[in-house]
Amino acid sequence: MDKKLSDAIDKLEAVMNQVDDTPGDEWMTSQQMATTFGKGLAKMRKIIRQGLANGLIESQKFNVARMDGVVTPLVRYRLVG
């Protein structure tokens, strides 16, 4: 294996081991919700905004390790109740 690739994999594994922020199966991105409920992304985002305002949906940021090793927050949503 290429030394550069091996180092990148080692770095990514180290970062992923530091990220202990794995969402449960009930948490979905807006794209996942759109696919699940058969809606377009723009329509789903509108539904999410209304659901958040009415307390029917909650949101939370989860830290996610990208392929380049950078950890970024990703907002996920779930239905309340």
C-alpha positions in Angstrom: 0.0 0.0 0.0 1.2 3.5 -0.8 2.7 5.2 2.3 0.7 8.4 1.7 -2.6 6.4 1.5 -1.6 4.4 4.6 -0.9 7.6 6.5 -4.2 9.1 5.4 -6.1 6.0 6.5 -4.4 6.0 9.9 -5.2 9.7 10.4 -8.8 9.1 9.5 -9.1 6.2 11.9 -7.6 8.2 14.7 -10.1 11.0 14.1 -13.0 8.6 13.8 -12.0 7.1 17.2 -12.2 10.6 18.7 -15.7 11.2 17.4 -18.2 9.6 19.7 -21.2 11.3 18.4 -23.0 8.6 16.4 -26.7 9.3 15.8 -29.3 6.6 16.4 -31.3 5.1 13.5 -34.2 7.5 14.2 -32.1 10.6 13.3 -32.1 11.5 9.6 -30.7 14.2 7.4 -33.1 16.3 5.4 -32.1 14.4 2.3 -32.8 11.1 4.0 -36.2 12.3 5.2 -37.1 13.5 1.7 -36.2 10.1 0.3 -38.0 8.2 3.1 -41.2 10.3 2.7 -41.1 10.6 -1.1 -40.8 14.4 -1.1 -38.5 16.8 -2.9 -35.7 18.2 -0.8 -37.0 21.8 -0.9 -40.5 20.6 0.1 -39.0 18.4 2.9 -37.0 21.3 4.3 -40.2 23.4 4.4 -41.9 20.6 6.3 -39.0 20.3 8.7 -39.0 24.0 9.4 -42.8 23.8 10.2 -42.3 20.7 12.2 -39.5 22.4 14.3 -41.7 25.4 14.9 -44.6 23.3 16.1 -42.5 20.9 18.2 -43.2 17.9 16.0 -39.6 17.5 14.9 -36.4 18.0 16.8 -32.9 18.7 15.5 -29.4 18.0 16.8 -25.9 18.5 15.4 -23.7 15.4 15.3 -20.0 15.5 14.6 -19.1 13.5 11.5 -15.6 12.7 10.3 -15.2 13.3 6.6 -13.0 11.2 4.3 -10.3 13.9 4.5 -10.2 13.5 8.3 -11.9 16.8 9.1 -14.7 16.6 11.7 -17.7 18.7 10.8 -21.1 19.1 12.5 -24.1 17.7 10.5 -27.7 18.5 11.5 -30.0 15.6 11.7 -33.7 15.5 12.5 -36.2 13.1 14.1 -39.9 13.0 14.7 -41.0 13.8 18.3 -43.3 11.3 20.0 
